[in-house]
Amino acid sequence: MKALIPKLVSTRLLVGLGFKTFRVFVLIVGLAMLFIYYEGVAHAEAVYSFTKTIGGTNGDFGQSATADSNGNVYITGYFSGT
């Protein structure tokens, strides 16, 4: 796992974690995590494969992200709204 450098996006902070097969990003505004997504990569050379968004119309709250040796991704947290 490698930490990605936080990037200031307007007045928001985008932070994330980078693994060999996926990256997880969380958009933070103030103290709230408002948007969570992860993107998969095809192999260790980090060729883009897909992006998956998670969340609802209200706040999204990411708590943890990890992967196992088989490349399965586990993300915990919650969101509200539809």
Phi and psi restraints in degrees (range 20) as a CNS / XPLOR table:
assign (resid 1 and name C) (resid 2 and name N)
       (resid 2 and name CA) (resid 2 and name C) 1.0 -132.8 20.0 2
assign (resid 2 and name N) (resid 2 and name CA)
       (resid 2 and name C) (resid 3 and name N) 1.0 133.0 20.0 2
assign (resid 2 and name C) (resid 3 and name N)
       (resid 3 and name CA) (resid 3 and name C) 1.0 -74.5 20.0 2
assign (resid 3 and name N) (resid 3 and name CA)
       (resid 3 and name C) (resid 4 and name N) 1.0 135.2 20.0 2
assign (resid 3 and name C) (resid 4 and name N)
       (resid 4 and name CA) (resid 4 and name C) 1.0 -88.0 20.0 2
assign (resid 4 and name N) (resid 4 and name CA)
       (resid 4 and name C) (resid 5 and name N) 1.0 146.1 20.0 2
assign (resid 4 and name C) (resid 5 and name N)
       (resid 5 and name CA) (resid 5 and name C) 1.0 -71.1 20.0 2
assign (resid 5 and name N) (resid 5 and name CA)
       (resid 5 and name C) (resid 6 and name N) 1.0 129.2 20.0 2
assign (resid 5 and name C) (resid 6 and name N)
       (resid 6 and name CA) (resid 6 and name C) 1.0 -58.3 20.0 2
assign (resid 6 and name N) (resid 6 and name CA)
       (resid 6 and name C) (resid 7 and name N) 1.0 144.5 20.0 2
assign (resid 6 and name C) (resid 7 and name N)
       (resid 7 and name CA) (resid 7 and name C) 1.0 -126.2 20.0 2
assign (resid 7 and name N) (resid 7 and name CA)
       (resid 7 and name C) (resid 8 and name N) 1.0 127.4 20.0 2
assign (resid 7 and name C) (resid 8 and name N)
       (resid 8 and name CA) (resid 8 and name C) 1.0 -78.5 20.0 2
assign (resid 8 and name N) (resid 8 and name CA)
       (resid 8 and name C) (resid 9 and name N) 1.0 121.9 20.0 2
assign (resid 8 and name C) (resid 9 and name N)
       (resid 9 and name CA) (resid 9 and name C) 1.0 -115.5 20.0 2
assign (resid 9 and name N) (resid 9 and name CA)
       (resid 9 and name C) (resid 10 and name N) 1.0 102.3 20.0 2
assign (resid 9 and name C) (resid 10 and name N)
       (resid 10 and name CA) (resid 10 and name C) 1.0 58.1 20.0 2
assign (resid 10 and name N) (resid 10 and name CA)
       (resid 10 and name C) (resid 11 and name N) 1.0 -123.9 20.0 2
assign (resid 10 and name C) (resid 11 and name N)
       (resid 11 and name CA) (resid 11 and name C) 1.0 -98.3 20.0 2
assign (resid 11 and name N) (resid 11 and name CA)
       (resid 11 and name C) (resid 12 and name N) 1.0 15.0 20.0 2
assign (resid 11 and name C) (resid 12 and name N)
       (resid 12 and name CA) (resid 12 and name C) 1.0 -111.1 20.0 2
assign (resid 12 and name N) (resid 12 and name CA)
       (resid 12 and name C) (resid 13 and name N) 1.0 157.3 20.0 2
assign (resid 12 and name C) (resid 13 and name N)
       (resid 13 and name CA) (resid 13 and name C) 1.0 -114.7 20.0 2
assign (resid 13 and name N) (resid 13 and name CA)
       (resid 13 and name C) (resid 14 and name N) 1.0 125.5 20.0 2
assign (resid 13 and name C) (resid 14 and name N)
       (resid 14 and name CA) (resid 14 and name C) 1.0 -105.0 20.0 2
assign (resid 14 and name N) (resid 14 and name CA)
       (resid 14 and name C) (resid 15 and name N) 1.0 119.5 20.0 2
assign (resid 14 and name C) (resid 15 and name N)
       (resid 15 and name CA) (resid 15 and name C) 1.0 -124.3 20.0 2
assign (resid 15 and name N) (resid 15 and name CA)
       (resid 15 and name C) (resid 16 and name N) 1.0 160.8 20.0 2
assign (resid 15 and name C) (resid 16 and name N)
       (resid 16 and name CA) (resid 16 and name C) 1.0 -167.2 20.0 2
assign (resid 16 and name N) (resid 16 and name CA)
       (resid 16 and name C) (resid 17 and name N) 1.0 174.0 20.0 2
assign (resid 16 and name C) (resid 17 and name N)
       (resid 17 and name CA) (resid 17 and name C) 1.0 -122.8 20.0 2
assign (resid 17 and name N) (resid 17 and name CA)
       (resid 17 and name C) (resid 18 and name N) 1.0 141.6 20.0 2
assign (resid 17 and name C) (resid 18 and name N)
       (resid 18 and name CA) (resid 18 and name C) 1.0 -118.0 20.0 2
assign (resid 18 and name N) (resid 18 and name CA)
       (resid 18 and name C) (resid 19 and name N) 1.0 127.4 20.0 2
assign (resid 18 and name C) (resid 19 and name N)
       (resid 19 and name CA) (resid 19 and name C) 1.0 -115.9 20.0 2
assign (resid 19 and name N) (resid 19 and name CA)
       (resid 19 and name C) (resid 20 and name N) 1.0 175.5 20.0 2
assign (resid 19 and name C) (resid 20 and name N)
       (resid 20 and name CA) (resid 20 and name C) 1.0 -63.4 20.0 2
assign (resid 20 and name N) (resid 20 and name CA)
       (resid 20 and name C) (resid 21 and name N) 1.0 -32.9 20.0 2
assign (resid 20 and name C) (resid 21 and name N)
       (resid 21 and name CA) (resid 21 and name C) 1.0 -114.8 20.0 2
assign (resid 21 and name N) (resid 21 and name CA)
       (resid 21 and name C) (resid 22 and name N) 1.0 -4.9 20.0 2
assign (resid 21 and name C) (resid 22 and name N)
       (resid 22 and name CA) (resid 22 and name C) 1.0 -159.4 20.0 2
assign (resid 22 and name N) (resid 22 and name CA)
       (resid 22 and name C) (resid 23 and name N) 1.0 164.0 20.0 2
assign (resid 22 and name C) (resid 23 and name N)
       (resid 23 and name CA) (resid 23 and name C) 1.0 -130.4 20.0 2
assign (resid 23 and name N) (resid 23 and name CA)
       (resid 23 and name C) (resid 24 and name N) 1.0 143.7 20.0 2
assign (resid 23 and name C) (resid 24 and name N)
       (resid 24 and name CA) (resid 24 and name C) 1.0 -119.6 20.0 2
assign (resid 24 and name N) (resid 24 and name CA)
       (resid 24 and name C) (resid 25 and name N) 1.0 131.5 20.0 2
assign (resid 24 and name C) (resid 25 and name N)
       (resid 25 and name CA) (resid 25 and name C) 1.0 -125.0 20.0 2
assign (resid 25 and name N) (resid 25 and name CA)
       (resid 25 and name C) (resid 26 and name N) 1.0 144.6 20.0 2
assign (resid 25 and name C) (resid 26 and name N)
       (resid 26 and name CA) (resid 26 and name C) 1.0 -131.2 20.0 2
assign (resid 26 and name N) (resid 26 and name CA)
       (resid 26 and name C) (resid 27 and name N) 1.0 128.6 20.0 2
assign (resid 26 and name C) (resid 27 and name N)
       (resid 27 and name CA) (resid 27 and name C) 1.0 -92.3 20.0 2
assign (resid 27 and name N) (resid 27 and name CA)
       (resid 27 and name C) (resid 28 and name N) 1.0 122.6 20.0 2
assign (resid 27 and name C) (resid 28 and name N)
       (resid 28 and name CA) (resid 28 and name C) 1.0 -113.7 20.0 2
assign (resid 28 and name N) (resid 28 and name CA)
       (resid 28 and name C) (resid 29 and name N) 1.0 128.5 20.0 2
assign (resid 28 and name C) (resid 29 and name N)
       (resid 29 and name CA) (resid 29 and name C) 1.0 -122.6 20.0 2
assign (resid 29 and name N) (resid 29 and name CA)
       (resid 29 and name C) (resid 30 and name N) 1.0 116.8 20.0 2
assign (resid 29 and name C) (resid 30 and name N)
       (resid 30 and name CA) (resid 30 and name C) 1.0 64.9 20.0 2
assign (resid 30 and name N) (resid 30 and name CA)
       (resid 30 and name C) (resid 31 and name N) 1.0 -127.0 20.0 2
assign (resid 30 and name C) (resid 31 and name N)
       (resid 31 and name CA) (resid 31 and name C) 1.0 -100.5 20.0 2
assign (resid 31 and name N) (resid 31 and name CA)
       (resid 31 and name C) (resid 32 and name N) 1.0 0.3 20.0 2
assign (resid 31 and name C) (resid 32 and name N)
       (resid 32 and name CA) (resid 32 and name C) 1.0 -99.8 20.0 2
assign (resid 32 and name N) (resid 32 and name CA)
       (resid 32 and name C) (resid 33 and name N) 1.0 138.6 20.0 2
assign (resid 32 and name C) (resid 33 and name N)
       (resid 33 and name CA) (resid 33 and name C) 1.0 -90.0 20.0 2
assign (resid 33 and name N) (resid 33 and name CA)
       (resid 33 and name C) (resid 34 and name N) 1.0 113.1 20.0 2
assign (resid 33 and name C) (resid 34 and name N)
       (resid 34 and name CA) (resid 34 and name C) 1.0 -102.0 20.0 2
assign (resid 34 and name N) (resid 34 and name CA)
       (resid 34 and name C) (resid 35 and name N) 1.0 -17.6 20.0 2
assign (resid 34 and name C) (resid 35 and name N)
       (resid 35 and name CA) (resid 35 and name C) 1.0 -151.0 20.0 2
assign (resid 35 and name N) (resid 35 and name CA)
       (resid 35 and name C) (resid 36 and name N) 1.0 131.1 20.0 2
assign (resid 35 and name C) (resid 36 and name N)
       (resid 36 and name CA) (resid 36 and name C) 1.0 -126.4 20.0 2
assign (resid 36 and name N) (resid 36 and name CA)
       (resid 36 and name C) (resid 37 and name N) 1.0 132.2 20.0 2
assign (resid 36 and name C) (resid 37 and name N)
       (resid 37 and name CA) (resid 37 and name C) 1.0 -149.4 20.0 2
assign (resid 37 and name N) (resid 37 and name CA)
       (resid 37 and name C) (resid 38 and name N) 1.0 157.3 20.0 2
assign (resid 37 and name C) (resid 38 and name N)
       (resid 38 and name CA) (resid 38 and name C) 1.0 -131.7 20.0 2
assign (resid 38 and name N) (resid 38 and name CA)
       (resid 38 and name C) (resid 39 and name N) 1.0 151.5 20.0 2
assign (resid 38 and name C) (resid 39 and name N)
       (resid 39 and name CA) (resid 39 and name C) 1.0 -125.8 20.0 2
assign (resid 39 and name N) (resid 39 and name CA)
       (resid 39 and name C) (resid 40 and name N) 1.0 141.1 20.0 2
assign (resid 39 and name C) (resid 40 and name N)
       (resid 40 and name CA) (resid 40 and name C) 1.0 -97.9 20.0 2
assign (resid 40 and name N) (resid 40 and name CA)
       (resid 40 and name C) (resid 41 and name N) 1.0 153.2 20.0 2
assign (resid 40 and name C) (resid 41 and name N)
       (resid 41 and name CA) (resid 41 and name C) 1.0 -123.2 20.0 2
assign (resid 41 and name N) (resid 41 and name CA)
       (resid 41 and name C) (resid 42 and name N) 1.0 148.5 20.0 2
assign (resid 41 and name C) (resid 42 and name N)
       (resid 42 and name CA) (resid 42 and name C) 1.0 -69.4 20.0 2
assign (resid 42 and name N) (resid 42 and name CA)
       (resid 42 and name C) (resid 43 and name N) 1.0 -31.6 20.0 2
assign (resid 42 and name C) (resid 43 and name N)
       (resid 43 and name CA) (resid 43 and name C) 1.0 -163.6 20.0 2
assign (resid 43 and name N) (resid 43 and name CA)
       (resid 43 and name C) (resid 44 and name N) 1.0 -177.5 20.0 2
assign (resid 43 and name C) (resid 44 and name N)
       (resid 44 and name CA) (resid 44 and name C) 1.0 -59.7 20.0 2
assign (resid 44 and name N) (resid 44 and name CA)
       (resid 44 and name C) (resid 45 and name N) 1.0 -20.4 20.0 2
assign (resid 44 and name C) (resid 45 and name N)
       (resid 45 and name CA) (resid 45 and name C) 1.0 -78.7 20.0 2
assign (resid 45 and name N) (resid 45 and name CA)
       (resid 45 and name C) (resid 46 and name N) 1.0 2.4 20.0 2
assign (resid 45 and name C) (resid 46 and name N)
       (resid 46 and name CA) (resid 46 and name C) 1.0 64.7 20.0 2
assign (resid 46 and name N) (resid 46 and name CA)
       (resid 46 and name C) (resid 47 and name N) 1.0 43.2 20.0 2
assign (resid 46 and name C) (resid 47 and name N)
       (resid 47 and name CA) (resid 47 and name C) 1.0 -80.0 20.0 2
assign (resid 47 and name N) (resid 47 and name CA)
       (resid 47 and name C) (resid 48 and name N) 1.0 127.1 20.0 2
assign (resid 47 and name C) (resid 48 and name N)
       (resid 48 and name CA) (resid 48 and name C) 1.0 -57.8 20.0 2
assign (resid 48 and name N) (resid 48 and name CA)
       (resid 48 and name C) (resid 49 and name N) 1.0 137.7 20.0 2
assign (resid 48 and name C) (resid 49 and name N)
       (resid 49 and name CA) (resid 49 and name C) 1.0 -122.8 20.0 2
assign (resid 49 and name N) (resid 49 and name CA)
       (resid 49 and name C) (resid 50 and name N) 1.0 -49.0 20.0 2
assign (resid 49 and name C) (resid 50 and name N)
       (resid 50 and name CA) (resid 50 and name C) 1.0 -162.5 20.0 2
assign (resid 50 and name N) (resid 50 and name CA)
       (resid 50 and name C) (resid 51 and name N) 1.0 165.6 20.0 2
assign (resid 50 and name C) (resid 51 and name N)
       (resid 51 and name CA) (resid 51 and name C) 1.0 -130.4 20.0 2
assign (resid 51 and name N) (resid 51 and name CA)
       (resid 51 and name C) (resid 52 and name N) 1.0 137.9 20.0 2
assign (resid 51 and name C) (resid 52 and name N)
       (resid 52 and name CA) (resid 52 and name C) 1.0 -126.3 20.0 2
assign (resid 52 and name N) (resid 52 and name CA)
       (resid 52 and name C) (resid 53 and name N) 1.0 127.4 20.0 2
assign (resid 52 and name C) (resid 53 and name N)
       (resid 53 and name CA) (resid 53 and name C) 1.0 -99.3 20.0 2
assign (resid 53 and name N) (resid 53 and name CA)
       (resid 53 and name C) (resid 54 and name N) 1.0 153.2 20.0 2
assign (resid 53 and name C) (resid 54 and name N)
       (resid 54 and name CA) (resid 54 and name C) 1.0 -136.0 20.0 2
assign (resid 54 and name N) (resid 54 and name CA)
       (resid 54 and name C) (resid 55 and name N) 1.0 129.8 20.0 2
assign (resid 54 and name C) (resid 55 and name N)
       (resid 55 and name CA) (resid 55 and name C) 1.0 150.7 20.0 2
assign (resid 55 and name N) (resid 55 and name CA)
       (resid 55 and name C) (resid 56 and name N) 1.0 178.8 20.0 2
assign (resid 55 and name C) (resid 56 and name N)
       (resid 56 and name CA) (resid 56 and name C) 1.0 -128.9 20.0 2
assign (resid 56 and name N) (resid 56 and name CA)
       (resid 56 and name C) (resid 57 and name N) 1.0 -164.8 20.0 2
assign (resid 56 and name C) (resid 57 and name N)
       (resid 57 and name CA) (resid 57 and name C) 1.0 -78.7 20.0 2
assign (resid 57 and name N) (resid 57 and name CA)
       (resid 57 and name C) (resid 58 and name N) 1.0 -18.8 20.0 2
assign (resid 57 and name C) (resid 58 and name N)
       (resid 58 and name CA) (resid 58 and name C) 1.0 -102.4 20.0 2
assign (resid 58 and name N) (resid 58 and name CA)
       (resid 58 and name C) (resid 59 and name N) 1.0 -162.3 20.0 2
assign (resid 58 and name C) (resid 59 and name N)
       (resid 59 and name CA) (resid 59 and name C) 1.0 -64.8 20.0 2
assign (resid 59 and name N) (resid 59 and name CA)
       (resid 59 and name C) (resid 60 and name N) 1.0 146.7 20.0 2
assign (resid 59 and name C) (resid 60 and name N)
       (resid 60 and name CA) (resid 60 and name C) 1.0 -111.3 20.0 2
assign (resid 60 and name N) (resid 60 and name CA)
       (resid 60 and name C) (resid 61 and name N) 1.0 139.0 20.0 2
assign (resid 60 and name C) (resid 61 and name N)
       (resid 61 and name CA) (resid 61 and name C) 1.0 -129.8 20.0 2
assign (resid 61 and name N) (resid 61 and name CA)
       (resid 61 and name C) (resid 62 and name N) 1.0 100.9 20.0 2
assign (resid 61 and name C) (resid 62 and name N)
       (resid 62 and name CA) (resid 62 and name C) 1.0 -84.2 20.0 2
assign (resid 62 and name N) (resid 62 and name CA)
       (resid 62 and name C) (resid 63 and name N) 1.0 139.0 20.0 2
assign (resid 62 and name C) (resid 63 and name N)
       (resid 63 and name CA) (resid 63 and name C) 1.0 -115.9 20.0 2
assign (resid 63 and name N) (resid 63 and name CA)
       (resid 63 and name C) (resid 64 and name N) 1.0 -37.0 20.0 2
assign (resid 63 and name C) (resid 64 and name N)
       (resid 64 and name CA) (resid 64 and name C) 1.0 -160.3 20.0 2
assign (resid 64 and name N) (resid 64 and name CA)
       (resid 64 and name C) (resid 65 and name N) 1.0 155.2 20.0 2
assign (resid 64 and name C) (resid 65 and name N)
       (resid 65 and name CA) (resid 65 and name C) 1.0 -146.3 20.0 2
assign (resid 65 and name N) (resid 65 and name CA)
       (resid 65 and name C) (resid 66 and name N) 1.0 137.9 20.0 2
assign (resid 65 and name C) (resid 66 and name N)
       (resid 66 and name CA) (resid 66 and name C) 1.0 -155.7 20.0 2
assign (resid 66 and name N) (resid 66 and name CA)
       (resid 66 and name C) (resid 67 and name N) 1.0 172.8 20.0 2
assign (resid 66 and name C) (resid 67 and name N)
       (resid 67 and name CA) (resid 67 and name C) 1.0 -141.1 20.0 2
assign (resid 67 and name N) (resid 67 and name CA)
       (resid 67 and name C) (resid 68 and name N) 1.0 152.4 20.0 2
assign (resid 67 and name C) (resid 68 and name N)
       (resid 68 and name CA) (resid 68 and name C) 1.0 -100.0 20.0 2
assign (resid 68 and name N) (resid 68 and name CA)
       (resid 68 and name C) (resid 69 and name N) 1.0 179.0 20.0 2
assign (resid 68 and name C) (resid 69 and name N)
       (resid 69 and name CA) (resid 69 and name C) 1.0 -67.6 20.0 2
assign (resid 69 and name N) (resid 69 and name CA)
       (resid 69 and name C) (resid 70 and name N) 1.0 -13.8 20.0 2
assign (resid 69 and name C) (resid 70 and name N)
       (resid 70 and name CA) (resid 70 and name C) 1.0 -91.2 20.0 2
assign (resid 70 and name N) (resid 70 and name CA)
       (resid 70 and name C) (resid 71 and name N) 1.0 0.2 20.0 2
assign (resid 70 and name C) (resid 71 and name N)
       (resid 71 and name CA) (resid 71 and name C) 1.0 87.9 20.0 2
assign (resid 71 and name N) (resid 71 and name CA)
       (resid 71 and name C) (resid 72 and name N) 1.0 7.7 20.0 2
assign (resid 71 and name C) (resid 72 and name N)
       (resid 72 and name CA) (resid 72 and name C) 1.0 -74.2 20.0 2
assign (resid 72 and name N) (resid 72 and name CA)
       (resid 72 and name C) (resid 73 and name N) 1.0 139.3 20.0 2
assign (resid 72 and name C) (resid 73 and name N)
       (resid 73 and name CA) (resid 73 and name C) 1.0 -105.8 20.0 2
assign (resid 73 and name N) (resid 73 and name CA)
       (resid 73 and name C) (resid 74 and name N) 1.0 135.2 20.0 2
assign (resid 73 and name C) (resid 74 and name N)
       (resid 74 and name CA) (resid 74 and name C) 1.0 -125.7 20.0 2
assign (resid 74 and name N) (resid 74 and name CA)
       (resid 74 and name C) (resid 75 and name N) 1.0 120.8 20.0 2
assign (resid 74 and name C) (resid 75 and name N)
       (resid 75 and name CA) (resid 75 and name C) 1.0 -124.8 20.0 2
assign (resid 75 and name N) (resid 75 and name CA)
       (resid 75 and name C) (resid 76 and name N) 1.0 129.6 20.0 2
assign (resid 75 and name C) (resid 76 and name N)
       (resid 76 and name CA) (resid 76 and name C) 1.0 -114.2 20.0 2
assign (resid 76 and name N) (resid 76 and name CA)
       (resid 76 and name C) (resid 77 and name N) 1.0 152.2 20.0 2
assign (resid 76 and name C) (resid 77 and name N)
       (resid 77 and name CA) (resid 77 and name C) 1.0 154.0 20.0 2
assign (resid 77 and name N) (resid 77 and name CA)
       (resid 77 and name C) (resid 78 and name N) 1.0 -166.5 20.0 2
assign (resid 77 and name C) (resid 78 and name N)
       (resid 78 and name CA) (resid 78 and name C) 1.0 -154.4 20.0 2
assign (resid 78 and name N) (resid 78 and name CA)
       (resid 78 and name C) (resid 79 and name N) 1.0 164.4 20.0 2
assign (resid 78 and name C) (resid 79 and name N)
       (resid 79 and name CA) (resid 79 and name C) 1.0 -146.1 20.0 2
assign (resid 79 and name N) (resid 79 and name CA)
       (resid 79 and name C) (resid 80 and name N) 1.0 165.8 20.0 2
assign (resid 79 and name C) (resid 80 and name N)
       (resid 80 and name CA) (resid 80 and name C) 1.0 -133.0 20.0 2
assign (resid 80 and name N) (resid 80 and name CA)
       (resid 80 and name C) (resid 81 and name N) 1.0 157.8 20.0 2
assign (resid 80 and name C) (resid 81 and name N)
       (resid 81 and name CA) (resid 81 and name C) 1.0 96.2 20.0 2
assign (resid 81 and name N) (resid 81 and name CA)
       (resid 81 and name C) (resid 82 and name N) 1.0 179.7 20.0 2
